Amino acid sequence: MKKGLLFLTGMALVATAILFSFNTSTPKYEYQMFTTIESIIPMGIGRSRIIMSQEQVDPSVFATLRTDGKSSGQGKVKRDDLRIEKFEETKLLNFYSAVGINFQNIASNDAIISAKLTQMTYEGWELVNIASGVESDAGKEDGQGIFITRYTFKRLLAE
């Protein structure tokens, strides 16, 4: 009985090894981001948007190699070459109105951003990261500021 059990255990291990040997490829993903910029400049002066690139770029074109730790060659990469021409721009409302924080504007932005997240999910994208930051109004003399959030998605590439 012990020999039979050992034989079956060995066969199970061999079968498992064979099964896993057929699927050794690592899944390949594509990534997409969109950024929300919500102005905190009072009186509707600021611009609030959802921005999403509609172009693919090759980042190696803009990369240089430092070999001595000092000179990078980045001066040869022109800023104009980095700019893309096609991007989706969705209007959002500013956080402040003439009298202060406008909660209706915030709720409206939340509805638009939620709809965008839902749309991305329907298109097969999985939200994998959210990063946000703020440059806020520094007081009476400042009157400037933005709230920025980046949403990163991935989806499996079709093979």
Rosetta constraint file for C-alpha pairs under 8 A:
AtomPair CA 1 CA 5 HARMONIC 6.21 0.50
AtomPair CA 2 CA 6 HARMONIC 6.10 0.50
AtomPair CA 3 CA 7 HARMONIC 6.04 0.50
AtomPair CA 4 CA 8 HARMONIC 6.21 0.50
AtomPair CA 5 CA 9 HARMONIC 6.10 0.50
AtomPair CA 6 CA 10 HARMONIC 6.04 0.50
AtomPair CA 7 CA 11 HARMONIC 6.13 0.50
AtomPair CA 8 CA 12 HARMONIC 6.10 0.50
AtomPair CA 9 CA 13 HARMONIC 6.32 0.50
AtomPair CA 10 CA 14 HARMONIC 6.27 0.50
AtomPair CA 11 CA 15 HARMONIC 6.05 0.50
AtomPair CA 12 CA 16 HARMONIC 6.12 0.50
AtomPair CA 13 CA 17 HARMONIC 6.17 0.50
AtomPair CA 14 CA 18 HARMONIC 6.18 0.50
AtomPair CA 15 CA 19 HARMONIC 6.09 0.50
AtomPair CA 16 CA 20 HARMONIC 6.22 0.50
AtomPair CA 17 CA 21 HARMONIC 6.11 0.50
AtomPair CA 18 CA 22 HARMONIC 6.81 0.50
AtomPair CA 19 CA 23 HARMONIC 7.41 0.50
AtomPair CA 20 CA 24 HARMONIC 6.70 0.50
AtomPair CA 27 CA 156 HARMONIC 6.99 0.50
AtomPair CA 27 CA 157 HARMONIC 7.98 0.50
AtomPair CA 28 CA 156 HARMONIC 5.95 0.50
AtomPair CA 28 CA 157 HARMONIC 5.72 0.50
AtomPair CA 29 CA 154 HARMONIC 6.09 0.50
AtomPair CA 29 CA 155 HARMONIC 5.35 0.50
AtomPair CA 29 CA 156 HARMONIC 4.48 0.50
AtomPair CA 29 CA 157 HARMONIC 5.16 0.50
AtomPair CA 30 CA 154 HARMONIC 5.56 0.50
AtomPair CA 30 CA 155 HARMONIC 5.64 0.50
AtomPair CA 30 CA 156 HARMONIC 6.51 0.50
AtomPair CA 30 CA 157 HARMONIC 6.14 0.50
AtomPair CA 31 CA 152 HARMONIC 7.07 0.50
AtomPair CA 31 CA 153 HARMONIC 5.55 0.50
AtomPair CA 31 CA 154 HARMONIC 4.41 0.50
AtomPair CA 31 CA 155 HARMONIC 6.71 0.50
AtomPair CA 32 CA 152 HARMONIC 5.99 0.50
AtomPair CA 32 CA 153 HARMONIC 5.21 0.50
AtomPair CA 32 CA 154 HARMONIC 6.33 0.50
AtomPair CA 33 CA 52 HARMONIC 6.47 0.50
AtomPair CA 33 CA 53 HARMONIC 7.66 0.50
AtomPair CA 33 CA 150 HARMONIC 6.83 0.50
AtomPair CA 33 CA 151 HARMONIC 5.47 0.50
AtomPair CA 33 CA 152 HARMONIC 4.54 0.50
AtomPair CA 33 CA 153 HARMONIC 6.05 0.50
AtomPair CA 34 CA 50 HARMONIC 6.79 0.50
AtomPair CA 34 CA 51 HARMONIC 5.63 0.50
AtomPair CA 34 CA 52 HARMONIC 4.50 0.50
AtomPair CA 34 CA 53 HARMONIC 7.36 0.50
AtomPair CA 34 CA 150 HARMONIC 5.91 0.50
AtomPair CA 34 CA 151 HARMONIC 5.43 0.50
AtomPair CA 34 CA 152 HARMONIC 6.91 0.50
AtomPair CA 35 CA 50 HARMONIC 5.61 0.50
AtomPair CA 35 CA 51 HARMONIC 5.25 0.50
AtomPair CA 35 CA 52 HARMONIC 6.54 0.50
AtomPair CA 35 CA 148 HARMONIC 6.95 0.50
AtomPair CA 35 CA 149 HARMONIC 5.57 0.50
AtomPair CA 35 CA 150 HARMONIC 4.40 0.50
AtomPair CA 35 CA 151 HARMONIC 6.21 0.50
AtomPair CA 36 CA 48 HARMONIC 7.52 0.50
AtomPair CA 36 CA 49 HARMONIC 5.75 0.50
AtomPair CA 36 CA 50 HARMONIC 4.39 0.50
AtomPair CA 36 CA 51 HARMONIC 6.38 0.50
AtomPair CA 36 CA 147 HARMONIC 7.91 0.50
AtomPair CA 36 CA 148 HARMONIC 5.55 0.50
AtomPair CA 36 CA 149 HARMONIC 5.18 0.50
AtomPair CA 36 CA 150 HARMONIC 6.51 0.50
AtomPair CA 37 CA 47 HARMONIC 7.89 0.50
AtomPair CA 37 CA 48 HARMONIC 5.23 0.50
AtomPair CA 37 CA 49 HARMONIC 5.30 0.50
AtomPair CA 37 CA 50 HARMONIC 6.40 0.50
AtomPair CA 37 CA 146 HARMONIC 6.43 0.50
AtomPair CA 37 CA 147 HARMONIC 5.77 0.50
AtomPair CA 37 CA 148 HARMONIC 4.55 0.50
AtomPair CA 37 CA 149 HARMONIC 6.72 0.50
AtomPair CA 38 CA 47 HARMONIC 7.20 0.50
AtomPair CA 38 CA 48 HARMONIC 4.44 0.50
AtomPair CA 38 CA 49 HARMONIC 6.55 0.50
AtomPair CA 38 CA 92 HARMONIC 7.15 0.50
AtomPair CA 38 CA 93 HARMONIC 7.24 0.50
AtomPair CA 38 CA 94 HARMONIC 5.90 0.50
AtomPair CA 38 CA 95 HARMONIC 6.76 0.50
AtomPair CA 38 CA 146 HARMONIC 5.57 0.50
AtomPair CA 38 CA 147 HARMONIC 5.04 0.50
AtomPair CA 38 CA 148 HARMONIC 6.32 0.50
AtomPair CA 39 CA 46 HARMONIC 5.32 0.50
AtomPair CA 39 CA 47 HARMONIC 5.87 0.50
AtomPair CA 39 CA 48 HARMONIC 5.29 0.50
AtomPair CA 39 CA 93 HARMONIC 7.90 0.50
AtomPair CA 39 CA 94 HARMONIC 5.01 0.50
AtomPair CA 39 CA 95 HARMONIC 6.14 0.50
AtomPair CA 39 CA 96 HARMONIC 7.83 0.50
AtomPair CA 39 CA 145 HARMONIC 6.16 0.50
AtomPair CA 39 CA 146 HARMONIC 4.50 0.50
AtomPair CA 39 CA 147 HARMONIC 6.32 0.50
AtomPair CA 40 CA 46 HARMONIC 7.09 0.50
AtomPair CA 40 CA 94 HARMONIC 6.13 0.50
AtomPair CA 40 CA 95 HARMONIC 5.22 0.50
AtomPair CA 40 CA 96 HARMONIC 5.68 0.50
AtomPair CA 40 CA 136 HARMONIC 7.20 0.50
AtomPair CA 40 CA 137 HARMONIC 7.25 0.50
AtomPair CA 40 CA 144 HARMONIC 6.69 0.50
AtomPair CA 40 CA 145 HARMONIC 5.16 0.50
AtomPair CA 40 CA 146 HARMONIC 5.46 0.50
AtomPair CA 40 CA 147 HARMONIC 7.21 0.50
AtomPair CA 41 CA 45 HARMONIC 6.22 0.50
AtomPair CA 41 CA 46 HARMONIC 5.28 0.50
AtomPair CA 41 CA 94 HARMONIC 7.29 0.50
AtomPair CA 41 CA 95 HARMONIC 7.65 0.50
AtomPair CA 41 CA 96 HARMONIC 6.40 0.50
AtomPair CA 41 CA 137 HARMONIC 7.76 0.50
AtomPair CA 41 CA 143 HARMONIC 5.81 0.50
AtomPair CA 41 CA 144 HARMONIC 5.20 0.50
AtomPair CA 41 CA 145 HARMONIC 5.99 0.50
AtomPair CA 41 CA 146 HARMONIC 7.64 0.50
AtomPair CA 42 CA 46 HARMONIC 7.42 0.50
AtomPair CA 42 CA 94 HARMONIC 7.85 0.50
AtomPair CA 42 CA 95 HARMONIC 7.83 0.50
AtomPair CA 42 CA 96 HARMONIC 4.85 0.50
AtomPair CA 42 CA 97 HARMONIC 5.36 0.50
AtomPair CA 42 CA 98 HARMONIC 5.78 0.50
AtomPair CA 42 CA 100 HARMONIC 7.06 0.50
AtomPair CA 42 CA 143 HARMONIC 7.06 0.50
AtomPair CA 43 CA 96 HARMONIC 6.59 0.50
AtomPair CA 43 CA 97 HARMONIC 4.70 0.50
AtomPair CA 43 CA 98 HARMONIC 4.32 0.50
AtomPair CA 43 CA 99 HARMONIC 7.89 0.50
AtomPair CA 44 CA 94 HARMONIC 6.15 0.50
AtomPair CA 44 CA 96 HARMONIC 7.04 0.50
AtomPair CA 44 CA 97 HARMONIC 6.01 0.50
AtomPair CA 44 CA 98 HARMONIC 7.51 0.50
AtomPair CA 46 CA 94 HARMONIC 6.69 0.50
AtomPair CA 47 CA 92 HARMONIC 7.81 0.50
AtomPair CA 47 CA 93 HARMONIC 7.72 0.50
AtomPair CA 47 CA 94 HARMONIC 6.89 0.50
AtomPair CA 48 CA 91 HARMONIC 6.24 0.50
AtomPair CA 48 CA 92 HARMONIC 4.89 0.50
AtomPair CA 48 CA 93 HARMONIC 5.79 0.50
AtomPair CA 48 CA 94 HARMONIC 5.82 0.50
AtomPair CA 49 CA 89 HARMONIC 6.39 0.50
AtomPair CA 49 CA 90 HARMONIC 5.39 0.50
AtomPair CA 49 CA 91 HARMONIC 4.65 0.50
AtomPair CA 49 CA 92 HARMONIC 4.94 0.50
AtomPair CA 49 CA 93 HARMONIC 7.86 0.50
AtomPair CA 50 CA 88 HARMONIC 7.78 0.50
AtomPair CA 50 CA 89 HARMONIC 5.67 0.50
AtomPair CA 50 CA 90 HARMONIC 4.90 0.50
AtomPair CA 50 CA 91 HARMONIC 6.54 0.50
AtomPair CA 50 CA 92 HARMONIC 7.04 0.50
AtomPair CA 50 CA 113 HARMONIC 7.98 0.50
AtomPair CA 51 CA 87 HARMONIC 6.79 0.50
AtomPair CA 51 CA 88 HARMONIC 5.71 0.50
AtomPair CA 51 CA 89 HARMONIC 4.86 0.50
AtomPair CA 51 CA 90 HARMONIC 6.64 0.50
AtomPair CA 52 CA 87 HARMONIC 5.52 0.50
AtomPair CA 52 CA 88 HARMONIC 5.10 0.50
AtomPair CA 52 CA 89 HARMONIC 6.75 0.50
AtomPair CA 53 CA 84 HARMONIC 7.83 0.50
AtomPair CA 53 CA 86 HARMONIC 6.50 0.50
AtomPair CA 53 CA 87 HARMONIC 4.27 0.50
AtomPair CA 53 CA 88 HARMONIC 6.26 0.50
AtomPair CA 54 CA 86 HARMONIC 5.34 0.50
AtomPair CA 54 CA 87 HARMONIC 4.77 0.50
AtomPair CA 54 CA 88 HARMONIC 6.62 0.50
AtomPair CA 55 CA 84 HARMONIC 6.96 0.50
AtomPair CA 55 CA 85 HARMONIC 7.90 0.50
AtomPair CA 55 CA 86 HARMONIC 6.19 0.50
AtomPair CA 55 CA 87 HARMONIC 7.26 0.50
AtomPair CA 58 CA 62 HARMONIC 7.90 0.50
AtomPair CA 59 CA 63 HARMONIC 6.60 0.50
AtomPair CA 62 CA 77 HARMONIC 6.16 0.50
AtomPair CA 62 CA 82 HARMONIC 7.48 0.50
AtomPair CA 63 CA 74 HARMONIC 7.57 0.50
AtomPair CA 64 CA 72 HARMONIC 6.23 0.50
AtomPair CA 64 CA 73 HARMONIC 5.96 0.50
AtomPair CA 64 CA 74 HARMONIC 6.31 0.50
AtomPair CA 65 CA 72 HARMONIC 6.09 0.50
AtomPair CA 65 CA 73 HARMONIC 7.39 0.50
AtomPair CA 66 CA 70 HARMONIC 6.74 0.50
AtomPair CA 66 CA 71 HARMONIC 6.09 0.50
AtomPair CA 66 CA 72 HARMONIC 4.81 0.50
AtomPair CA 66 CA 73 HARMONIC 7.65 0.50
AtomPair CA 67 CA 71 HARMONIC 7.65 0.50
AtomPair CA 67 CA 72 HARMONIC 7.88 0.50
AtomPair CA 73 CA 77 HARMONIC 7.61 0.50
AtomPair CA 77 CA 81 HARMONIC 7.37 0.50
AtomPair CA 78 CA 82 HARMONIC 7.04 0.50
AtomPair CA 79 CA 83 HARMONIC 6.93 0.50
AtomPair CA 92 CA 108 HARMONIC 8.00 0.50
AtomPair CA 92 CA 109 HARMONIC 5.85 0.50
AtomPair CA 92 CA 112 HARMONIC 7.75 0.50
AtomPair CA 93 CA 105 HARMONIC 5.57 0.50
AtomPair CA 93 CA 106 HARMONIC 7.46 0.50
AtomPair CA 93 CA 108 HARMONIC 7.46 0.50
AtomPair CA 93 CA 109 HARMONIC 6.40 0.50
AtomPair CA 94 CA 105 HARMONIC 6.59 0.50
AtomPair CA 94 CA 106 HARMONIC 7.81 0.50
AtomPair CA 95 CA 101 HARMONIC 5.82 0.50
AtomPair CA 95 CA 102 HARMONIC 5.75 0.50
AtomPair CA 95 CA 103 HARMONIC 7.53 0.50
AtomPair CA 95 CA 105 HARMONIC 6.15 0.50
AtomPair CA 95 CA 106 HARMONIC 6.07 0.50
AtomPair CA 96 CA 100 HARMONIC 5.17 0.50
AtomPair CA 96 CA 101 HARMONIC 4.42 0.50
AtomPair CA 96 CA 102 HARMONIC 5.26 0.50
AtomPair CA 97 CA 101 HARMONIC 6.28 0.50
AtomPair CA 97 CA 102 HARMONIC 5.78 0.50
AtomPair CA 102 CA 106 HARMONIC 6.64 0.50
AtomPair CA 103 CA 107 HARMONIC 6.19 0.50
AtomPair CA 104 CA 108 HARMONIC 6.06 0.50
AtomPair CA 105 CA 109 HARMONIC 6.14 0.50
AtomPair CA 106 CA 110 HARMONIC 6.15 0.50
AtomPair CA 107 CA 111 HARMONIC 6.27 0.50
AtomPair CA 108 CA 112 HARMONIC 6.36 0.50
AtomPair CA 109 CA 113 HARMONIC 6.02 0.50
AtomPair CA 110 CA 114 HARMONIC 5.89 0.50
AtomPair CA 111 CA 115 HARMONIC 6.11 0.50
AtomPair CA 112 CA 116 HARMONIC 6.28 0.50
AtomPair CA 113 CA 117 HARMONIC 6.22 0.50
AtomPair CA 114 CA 118 HARMONIC 6.14 0.50
AtomPair CA 115 CA 119 HARMONIC 6.08 0.50
AtomPair CA 116 CA 120 HARMONIC 6.23 0.50
AtomPair CA 117 CA 121 HARMONIC 6.29 0.50
AtomPair CA 118 CA 122 HARMONIC 6.25 0.50
AtomPair CA 119 CA 123 HARMONIC 6.36 0.50
AtomPair CA 120 CA 124 HARMONIC 6.64 0.50
AtomPair CA 120 CA 125 HARMONIC 5.43 0.50
AtomPair CA 120 CA 126 HARMONIC 7.75 0.50
AtomPair CA 121 CA 125 HARMONIC 4.92 0.50
AtomPair CA 121 CA 126 HARMONIC 6.16 0.50
AtomPair CA 121 CA 127 HARMONIC 7.81 0.50
AtomPair CA 124 CA 155 HARMONIC 6.22 0.50
AtomPair CA 125 CA 153 HARMONIC 5.71 0.50
AtomPair CA 125 CA 154 HARMONIC 5.44 0.50
AtomPair CA 125 CA 155 HARMONIC 4.92 0.50
AtomPair CA 126 CA 153 HARMONIC 5.17 0.50
AtomPair CA 126 CA 154 HARMONIC 5.27 0.50
AtomPair CA 126 CA 155 HARMONIC 6.07 0.50
AtomPair CA 127 CA 151 HARMONIC 7.13 0.50
AtomPair CA 127 CA 152 HARMONIC 5.96 0.50
AtomPair CA 127 CA 153 HARMONIC 4.38 0.50
AtomPair CA 127 CA 154 HARMONIC 6.67 0.50
AtomPair CA 128 CA 151 HARMONIC 7.87 0.50
AtomPair CA 128 CA 152 HARMONIC 5.75 0.50
AtomPair CA 128 CA 153 HARMONIC 5.38 0.50
AtomPair CA 128 CA 154 HARMONIC 6.80 0.50
AtomPair CA 129 CA 151 HARMONIC 5.98 0.50
AtomPair CA 129 CA 152 HARMONIC 5.10 0.50
AtomPair CA 129 CA 153 HARMONIC 7.10 0.50
AtomPair CA 130 CA 149 HARMONIC 6.90 0.50
AtomPair CA 130 CA 150 HARMONIC 5.65 0.50
AtomPair CA 130 CA 151 HARMONIC 4.71 0.50
AtomPair CA 130 CA 152 HARMONIC 6.34 0.50
AtomPair CA 131 CA 149 HARMONIC 5.62 0.50
AtomPair CA 131 CA 150 HARMONIC 5.22 0.50
AtomPair CA 131 CA 151 HARMONIC 6.77 0.50
AtomPair CA 132 CA 147 HARMONIC 7.42 0.50
AtomPair CA 132 CA 148 HARMONIC 5.52 0.50
AtomPair CA 132 CA 149 HARMONIC 4.07 0.50
AtomPair CA 132 CA 150 HARMONIC 6.19 0.50
AtomPair CA 133 CA 147 HARMONIC 6.05 0.50
AtomPair CA 133 CA 148 HARMONIC 5.43 0.50
AtomPair CA 133 CA 149 HARMONIC 6.49 0.50
AtomPair CA 134 CA 145 HARMONIC 7.32 0.50
AtomPair CA 134 CA 146 HARMONIC 5.78 0.50
AtomPair CA 134 CA 147 HARMONIC 4.43 0.50
AtomPair CA 134 CA 148 HARMONIC 6.10 0.50
AtomPair CA 135 CA 144 HARMONIC 8.00 0.50
AtomPair CA 135 CA 145 HARMONIC 4.99 0.50
AtomPair CA 135 CA 146 HARMONIC 5.39 0.50
AtomPair CA 135 CA 147 HARMONIC 6.53 0.50
AtomPair CA 136 CA 144 HARMONIC 6.80 0.50
AtomPair CA 136 CA 145 HARMONIC 4.46 0.50
AtomPair CA 136 CA 146 HARMONIC 6.27 0.50
AtomPair CA 136 CA 147 HARMONIC 7.50 0.50
AtomPair CA 137 CA 142 HARMONIC 5.83 0.50
AtomPair CA 137 CA 143 HARMONIC 5.54 0.50
AtomPair CA 137 CA 144 HARMONIC 5.25 0.50
AtomPair CA 137 CA 145 HARMONIC 5.26 0.50
AtomPair CA 138 CA 142 HARMONIC 5.41 0.50
AtomPair CA 138 CA 143 HARMONIC 7.33 0.50
AtomPair CA 138 CA 144 HARMONIC 7.73 0.50
AtomPair CA 139 CA 143 HARMONIC 6.98 0.50
